[in-house]
Amino acid sequence: MTEDDPDPLNLRVLRLLVTALTVVMIVGLITVVIVFVTRFPNGDGGTTLSLPSQIELPAGVTADAITMGADWYAVVTDDQIILIYDRNTGALRQSVEITGN
């Protein structure tokens, strides 16, 4: 081959595939960043928890985590107690203390 000859066909195809892969990766990265920005707009790290209106925590207790099942809500408090409430009535069903190992 001389310097005037064009690249072989397989080398041109390989360059095209590498370029296409680079473009797809850049577009994918931009898409992931956009999804994160639109899904987490507050920027406060999720520190604000809101309880359903029918649940009242004991005085002086704040919620660290909330989860819900089919017919119950569970609230993990800052003093490491899990309070399980009935979803329909809002009544406290069970209280579980979290203990260390």
Helices and strands as residue ranges (DSSP letters): H 9-39, E 63-68, E 72-77, E 81-86, E 92-97
